[in-house]
Amino acid sequence: MGSDGDGGDLTPLRRFLLGVGLVLIGFDLRIPIASLGPVLPEAVRATGLSPLAASVLTTLPSLCFGLFSPLAPAFSRRIGAERTVLLMLAALTLGTVLRGVPGGAALFSAQILACLGIAAINVLAPALMKRDFQGRTAMMTGLFTMSLCVGAALSAGATVPLQRRLGGSWSLALAAWALPVLLTLLLWAAVLPRRGEVVRHIARPRSLWRDRLAWQVTLFMGLQSALAYLVFGWLAPILRDRGLSPQMAGYLLSLSILGQAVVSLVVPSLAARRRQQSGIAVFFSALAVAALLACLFAPPGVLWLAASLLGLSQGGLFGVALMLIVLRAHDALVAAQLSAMAQGVGYLLASLGPLLAGLLHSATGGWALVAVWIIAIGAAMAWSGAGAGRPLYVGKPPESAAAITGASAR
């Protein structure tokens, strides 16, 4: 598939297959997370998990993403980006299958293995899009995030009906989602470099630990993820606590995630056309907080609207966050490094979102302190998004603002 570079040596067919593969991978990346929330109360009862253990379980994805993300560049340098993705798809498939084994220990182990695969792919996807789709990064980012949201929405809405079709087994319903991941793995194998071709590596990254802009991108990624995983893990229980049936709570969670798919398709292109992305980051931060608070406290008759607005805002936040990694990096090497930093540190920060929400709810039996936590996340997210949206490159002096204005339009 050529040597490391901008992907200009790809044939049109290979580039098309790579693009299709990335879109299908996006579909799979939130299935193990979004499918758990609708059956979480049943899983907790069946496995005897304590409230603390249930909170940790909802925190596992973001915690694992933070811990495992730094492994992606190292694997990529050794075996190539495409083969690393294939290996991690295998881990994701196996982890999803293992959720069919009853028991709390099996559920924790399966989630950790699945999240190992997701973590590495999270890091490499923006770098692959930056490297192989020059001039089309906004389009690919939009398609990737839309597919990710569609997969999450489908798994959130269909897990409870699937559970009923499988004799009421929540574990088999969770394990059944391994099928689309397995199909993607088989299709991705067609993208691998052929025998005798040079494996394309993502090179060793340079340090960005003292770069203020890189930290702002990292904080924005982490905080929007903290809100997202709080929603994945707790929106369905929140709605059930407000009197909705398990199936209806799953449908509203699915509706919220479908709203993400609609906005995430267009927001990356919109963000890329703007000289800076600060305003759009602040707008979606405020809308997400307002919509989630409405899910907590608004009259039942407006919950459908609140869930829809929550999805639209979170789709915008995720699309902007991924696009900021691409726009703030001046080449694929820096994109890989910024992606590893933003998703490694950012997801460790994101793990606090669902964890503290669960602990606060368990301690008080209500949602008032959770609402305060949501507001704090939103305020910090708006601040970091305003800084990350400035027209600068990470690792570059402030005069790079003029250069990035032209680059973002390409």
C-alpha positions as CSV (number, residue, x, y, z in Angstrom):
1,M,0.0,0.0,0.0
2,G,3.0,2.3,-0.4
3,S,5.2,4.0,2.1
4,D,4.4,6.4,4.9
5,G,3.2,9.7,3.6
6,D,0.0,11.4,2.5
7,G,-1.6,8.4,0.9
8,G,-1.1,9.8,-2.6
9,D,0.3,6.4,-3.8
10,L,-3.0,4.6,-3.2
11,T,-5.0,3.4,-6.2
12,P,-8.6,4.7,-6.4
13,L,-9.9,1.2,-5.6
14,R,-7.7,0.8,-2.6
15,R,-8.6,4.2,-1.3
16,F,-12.3,3.4,-1.8
17,L,-11.9,0.1,0.1
18,L,-10.0,1.9,2.9
19,G,-12.7,4.5,3.2
20,V,-15.5,1.9,3.3
21,G,-13.5,-0.1,5.9
22,L,-13.1,3.0,8.1
23,V,-16.9,3.7,7.9
24,L,-17.7,0.1,8.8
25,I,-15.2,0.2,11.7
26,G,-16.9,3.4,13.0
27,F,-20.2,1.5,13.1
28,D,-18.7,-1.0,15.5
29,L,-16.8,1.2,17.9
30,R,-19.5,2.1,20.3
31,I,-21.6,-1.1,20.2
32,P,-20.1,-2.7,23.3
33,I,-20.7,0.6,25.2
34,A,-24.1,1.7,24.1
35,S,-25.7,-1.8,24.2
36,L,-24.9,-2.2,27.9
37,G,-26.9,0.7,29.4
38,P,-30.4,-0.5,28.4
39,V,-29.8,-3.9,30.2
40,L,-27.5,-2.6,33.0
41,P,-30.1,-3.0,35.8
42,E,-30.7,-6.7,34.8
43,A,-26.9,-7.3,34.5
44,V,-26.4,-5.8,38.0
45,R,-29.1,-7.9,39.5
46,A,-28.0,-11.1,37.8
47,T,-24.3,-10.7,38.7
48,G,-24.8,-9.3,42.1
49,L,-22.7,-6.3,41.4
50,S,-22.6,-3.6,44.1
51,P,-23.5,0.1,43.2
52,L,-19.7,0.9,43.2
53,A,-19.0,-2.0,40.8
54,A,-21.8,-0.9,38.5
55,S,-20.3,2.6,38.5
56,V,-16.9,1.2,37.7
57,L,-18.4,-1.0,34.9
58,T,-19.9,2.1,33.2
59,T,-16.5,3.8,33.6
60,L,-14.5,1.0,32.1
61,P,-14.7,2.2,28.5
62,S,-13.2,5.7,29.0
63,L,-10.7,4.3,31.6
64,C,-9.5,1.6,29.2
65,F,-9.3,4.1,26.3
66,G,-7.1,6.3,28.4
67,L,-4.8,3.4,29.5
68,F,-4.6,1.6,26.2
69,S,-4.5,4.5,23.7
70,P,-0.7,4.9,24.0
71,L,-0.2,1.4,22.7
72,A,-1.6,2.2,19.3
73,P,1.4,4.2,17.9
74,A,3.9,1.6,19.2
75,F,2.0,-1.3,17.5
76,S,1.7,0.8,14.3
77,R,5.4,1.4,14.2
78,R,6.1,-2.3,14.5
79,I,3.4,-3.9,12.2
80,G,1.8,-1.0,10.3
81,A,-1.4,0.9,10.9
82,E,-3.7,-1.4,8.9
83,R,-2.5,-4.6,10.6
84,T,-2.8,-2.9,14.0
85,V,-6.4,-2.1,13.2
86,L,-7.0,-5.7,12.1
87,L,-5.5,-7.0,15.3
88,M,-7.6,-4.7,17.4
89,L,-10.8,-5.6,15.5
90,A,-10.0,-9.2,16.5
91,A,-9.8,-8.1,20.2
92,L,-13.0,-6.2,19.8
93,T,-14.8,-9.2,18.3
94,L,-13.5,-11.6,21.0
95,G,-14.4,-9.2,23.8
96,T,-17.9,-8.8,22.5
97,V,-18.4,-12.5,22.2
98,L,-17.2,-13.1,25.8
99,R,-20.0,-10.9,27.1
100,G,-22.2,-14.0,26.5
101,V,-20.5,-15.8,29.4
102,P,-22.6,-15.2,32.5
103,G,-21.0,-13.6,35.6
104,G,-19.6,-10.3,36.8
105,A,-16.0,-11.3,36.3
106,A,-16.6,-12.4,32.7
107,L,-18.5,-9.2,32.0
108,F,-15.7,-7.0,33.3
109,S,-13.1,-9.0,31.4
110,A,-15.0,-8.9,28.2
111,Q,-15.5,-5.1,28.4
112,I,-11.8,-4.6,29.0
113,L,-10.8,-6.7,26.0
114,A,-13.3,-5.0,23.7
115,C,-12.2,-1.6,24.9
116,L,-8.5,-2.5,24.2
117,G,-9.5,-2.9,20.6
118,I,-11.6,0.3,20.5
119,A,-8.8,2.4,22.1
120,A,-6.2,1.6,19.5
121,I,-8.6,2.2,16.6
122,N,-9.8,5.4,18.2
123,V,-6.2,6.7,18.0
124,L,-5.3,5.5,14.5
125,A,-8.5,6.5,12.7
126,P,-7.8,10.2,12.6
127,A,-4.2,9.6,11.5
128,L,-5.3,7.3,8.7
129,M,-7.8,9.9,7.5
130,K,-5.2,12.7,7.7
131,R,-2.7,10.5,5.8
132,D,-4.8,8.9,3.1
133,F,-7.6,11.4,2.5
134,Q,-5.9,14.7,2.0
135,G,-8.6,17.1,0.8
136,R,-11.3,14.8,2.0
137,T,-10.6,14.7,5.7
138,A,-13.8,16.6,6.7
139,M,-15.9,14.3,4.5
140,M,-14.3,11.1,5.9
141,T,-14.5,12.4,9.5
142,G,-18.2,13.1,9.0
143,L,-18.9,9.7,7.5
144,F,-16.9,8.0,10.3
145,T,-18.6,9.8,13.1
146,M,-22.1,9.3,11.6
147,S,-21.5,5.6,11.2
148,L,-20.2,5.4,14.8
149,C,-23.4,7.1,16.0
150,V,-25.6,4.9,13.9
151,G,-24.0,1.8,15.4
152,A,-24.4,3.1,18.9
153,A,-28.0,4.1,18.3
154,L,-28.9,0.7,16.8
155,S,-27.3,-1.2,19.6
156,A,-28.9,1.0,22.3
157,G,-32.4,0.6,20.8
158,A,-32.3,-3.0,19.7
159,T,-30.6,-4.7,22.7
160,V,-33.8,-5.0,24.9
161,P,-35.9,-6.4,22.0
162,L,-33.0,-8.8,21.2
163,Q,-32.9,-9.9,24.8
164,R,-36.6,-10.8,24.6
165,R,-36.0,-12.8,21.4
166,L,-33.1,-14.7,23.1
167,G,-35.3,-15.9,26.0
168,G,-34.6,-13.0,28.3
169,S,-30.8,-13.4,28.4
170,W,-29.1,-10.1,28.7
171,S,-25.7,-11.7,28.2
172,L,-26.6,-13.4,24.9
173,A,-28.1,-10.1,23.7
174,L,-24.8,-8.4,24.4
175,A,-22.8,-11.1,22.8
176,A,-24.9,-11.1,19.6
177,W,-23.4,-7.7,18.7
178,A,-20.1,-9.5,17.9
179,L,-21.6,-10.4,14.4
180,P,-21.2,-7.0,12.7
181,V,-17.8,-6.6,14.2
182,L,-16.7,-10.0,12.8
183,L,-18.0,-9.0,9.4
184,T,-16.0,-5.8,9.5
185,L,-12.9,-7.7,10.5
186,L,-13.2,-9.9,7.4
187,L,-13.8,-7.0,5.1
188,W,-10.9,-5.0,6.6
189,A,-8.6,-7.9,5.7
190,A,-9.0,-6.8,2.1
191,V,-7.4,-3.5,2.9
192,L,-4.1,-5.0,4.2
193,P,-1.0,-4.5,2.2
194,R,-0.3,-7.3,-0.1
195,R,2.8,-9.6,0.2
196,G,5.8,-7.7,-1.1
197,E,4.3,-4.2,-0.6
198,V,5.8,-1.8,1.9
199,V,3.9,-1.6,5.1
200,R,2.9,2.0,5.9
201,H,3.8,3.0,9.4
202,I,2.8,5.9,11.6
203,A,6.2,7.2,12.6
204,R,7.4,7.8,16.1
205,P,5.7,11.0,17.4
206,R,7.4,14.0,18.9
207,S,6.5,15.4,22.3
208,L,3.5,17.7,22.7
209,W,3.4,17.6,26.5
210,R,4.3,21.3,26.9
211,D,2.1,22.5,24.1
212,R,-0.8,24.6,25.5
213,L,-2.9,24.1,22.4
214,A,-2.4,20.4,22.5
215,W,-3.7,20.3,26.1
216,Q,-6.7,22.3,25.2
217,V,-7.6,19.9,22.4
218,T,-7.0,17.0,24.9
219,L,-9.3,18.6,27.5
220,F,-12.0,19.2,25.0
221,M,-11.9,15.7,23.8
222,G,-11.8,14.3,27.3
223,L,-14.7,16.5,28.6
224,Q,-17.0,15.8,25.7
225,S,-16.3,12.1,26.2
226,A,-17.0,12.4,29.9
227,L,-20.4,13.7,29.1
228,A,-20.9,11.1,26.3
229,Y,-20.1,8.2,28.5
230,L,-22.2,9.6,31.3
231,V,-25.1,9.5,28.8
232,F,-24.2,6.0,27.5
233,G,-24.0,4.6,31.0
234,W,-26.7,6.5,32.9
235,L,-29.3,8.0,30.6
236,A,-31.3,4.8,30.4
237,P,-31.3,4.3,34.2
238,I,-32.2,8.0,34.6
239,L,-35.2,7.6,32.3
240,R,-36.2,4.4,34.0
241,D,-35.9,6.1,37.4
242,R,-38.3,8.7,36.0
243,G,-40.9,6.0,35.3
244,L,-40.2,4.9,31.7
245,S,-40.1,1.2,30.9
246,P,-36.8,-0.4,30.1
247,Q,-37.7,-0.7,26.4
248,M,-38.9,3.0,26.2
249,A,-35.7,4.1,28.0
250,G,-33.6,2.2,25.4
251,Y,-35.6,3.8,22.6
252,L,-34.9,7.3,23.9
253,L,-31.2,6.6,24.3
254,S,-31.3,5.3,20.7
255,L,-33.1,8.4,19.6
256,S,-30.5,10.5,21.3
257,I,-27.6,8.7,19.6
258,L,-29.4,8.9,16.2
259,G,-29.5,12.6,16.6
260,Q,-25.7,12.5,17.0
261,A,-25.5,10.7,13.6
262,V,-27.5,13.5,11.8
263,V,-25.3,16.3,13.1
264,S,-21.9,14.5,13.1
265,L,-22.2,14.1,9.3
266,V,-22.3,17.8,8.6
267,V,-20.4,19.4,11.5
268,P,-16.9,18.3,10.5
269,S,-17.3,20.0,7.1
270,L,-18.8,23.1,8.7
271,A,-16.0,23.3,11.2
272,A,-13.3,22.8,8.5
273,R,-14.7,25.8,6.5
274,R,-14.5,28.1,9.4
275,R,-11.3,30.1,10.3
276,Q,-11.8,29.0,13.9
277,Q,-14.0,26.5,15.7
278,S,-14.3,28.2,19.1
279,G,-17.9,29.4,18.7
280,I,-19.3,26.1,17.5
281,A,-17.6,24.3,20.4
282,V,-19.0,26.6,23.0
283,F,-22.5,26.5,21.4
284,F,-22.7,22.7,21.4
285,S,-21.3,22.6,24.9
286,A,-24.1,24.8,26.3
287,L,-26.8,22.9,24.3
288,A,-25.6,19.5,25.6
289,V,-25.7,20.6,29.2
290,A,-29.2,22.2,28.9
291,A,-30.6,19.1,27.1
292,L,-29.2,16.7,29.7
293,L,-30.5,18.7,32.5
294,A,-33.9,18.6,30.8
295,C,-33.7,14.8,30.7
296,L,-33.2,14.9,34.5
297,F,-35.8,17.4,35.5
298,A,-38.1,18.5,32.7
299,P,-41.8,17.2,32.5
300,P,-42.1,13.7,31.0
301,G,-43.9,15.2,28.0
302,V,-40.7,16.9,26.7
303,L,-38.3,14.0,27.3
304,W,-38.4,13.0,23.6
305,L,-37.4,16.6,22.6
306,A,-34.7,16.7,25.3
307,A,-33.2,13.4,24.2
308,S,-33.2,14.6,20.6
309,L,-31.5,17.9,21.4
310,L,-29.0,16.0,23.6
311,G,-28.1,13.8,20.6
312,L,-27.8,16.7,18.2
313,S,-25.5,18.5,20.6
314,Q,-23.3,15.5,21.4
315,G,-23.0,14.6,17.8
316,G,-21.7,18.2,17.2
317,L,-19.3,17.9,20.1
318,F,-17.8,14.7,18.9
319,G,-17.5,15.8,15.3
320,V,-15.8,19.0,16.4
321,A,-13.4,17.1,18.7
322,L,-12.3,14.7,16.0
323,M,-12.0,17.5,13.5
324,L,-9.9,19.6,15.9
325,I,-7.3,16.7,16.0
326,V,-7.1,16.9,12.2
327,L,-7.1,20.7,11.9
328,R,-4.7,21.4,14.7
329,A,-2.1,18.9,13.2
330,H,-0.1,20.0,10.2
331,D,0.7,16.4,9.0
332,A,-0.2,12.7,9.7
333,L,2.7,12.3,12.1
334,V,1.5,15.1,14.4
335,A,-2.2,13.9,14.0
336,A,-1.2,10.5,15.3
337,Q,0.6,12.0,18.2
338,L,-2.1,14.5,19.0
339,S,-4.7,11.7,18.7
340,A,-2.8,9.5,21.1
341,M,-2.5,12.4,23.6
342,A,-6.0,13.6,23.3
343,Q,-7.5,10.2,23.6
344,G,-5.1,8.8,26.1
345,V,-5.2,11.6,28.7
346,G,-8.6,12.7,27.5
347,Y,-10.3,9.4,28.1
348,L,-8.7,9.0,31.5
349,L,-10.3,12.3,32.3
350,A,-13.5,11.1,30.7
351,S,-13.7,8.1,33.1
352,L,-14.7,10.6,35.8
353,G,-17.9,11.4,34.0
354,P,-19.9,8.2,34.6
355,L,-18.0,7.2,37.7
356,L,-18.8,10.3,39.7
357,A,-22.3,10.4,38.4
358,G,-22.9,6.9,39.6
359,L,-21.2,7.5,43.0
360,L,-23.2,10.8,43.5
361,H,-26.5,9.1,42.7
362,S,-25.7,6.1,44.9
363,A,-24.8,8.4,47.8
364,T,-27.8,10.7,47.6
365,G,-30.4,8.5,45.9
366,G,-31.3,11.5,43.6
367,W,-29.9,13.4,40.7
368,A,-29.4,16.9,42.1
369,L,-25.6,16.5,42.7
370,V,-25.3,14.8,39.3
371,A,-26.8,17.9,37.7
372,V,-24.1,20.0,39.4
373,W,-21.4,17.6,38.1
374,I,-22.9,17.9,34.6
375,I,-22.8,21.7,34.7
376,A,-19.2,21.6,35.9
377,I,-18.2,19.4,32.9
378,G,-20.0,21.7,30.5
379,A,-18.3,24.8,31.8
380,A,-14.8,23.3,31.5
381,M,-15.7,21.9,28.1
382,A,-16.8,25.3,26.8
383,W,-13.6,26.9,28.1
384,S,-11.2,24.3,26.5
385,G,-13.2,24.2,23.3
386,A,-12.8,28.0,22.9
387,G,-9.1,27.6,23.2
388,A,-8.7,24.5,21.1
389,G,-10.8,26.2,18.3
390,R,-8.2,28.9,17.7
391,P,-6.6,28.8,14.2
392,L,-3.2,27.5,15.2
393,Y,-1.2,24.3,14.7
394,V,0.1,22.3,17.7
395,G,3.9,22.5,18.0
396,K,3.9,25.7,15.9
397,P,4.3,29.4,16.9
398,P,1.2,31.7,16.9
399,E,2.0,33.0,13.4
400,S,0.8,29.6,12.1
401,A,-2.7,31.0,12.3
402,A,-2.5,32.4,8.8
403,A,-1.3,29.1,7.4
404,I,-4.0,27.0,9.0
405,T,-6.7,29.3,7.5
406,G,-5.8,28.2,4.0
407,A,-5.1,24.6,5.0
408,S,-8.5,24.1,6.6
409,A,-10.2,25.0,3.4
410,R,-8.5,22.2,1.5
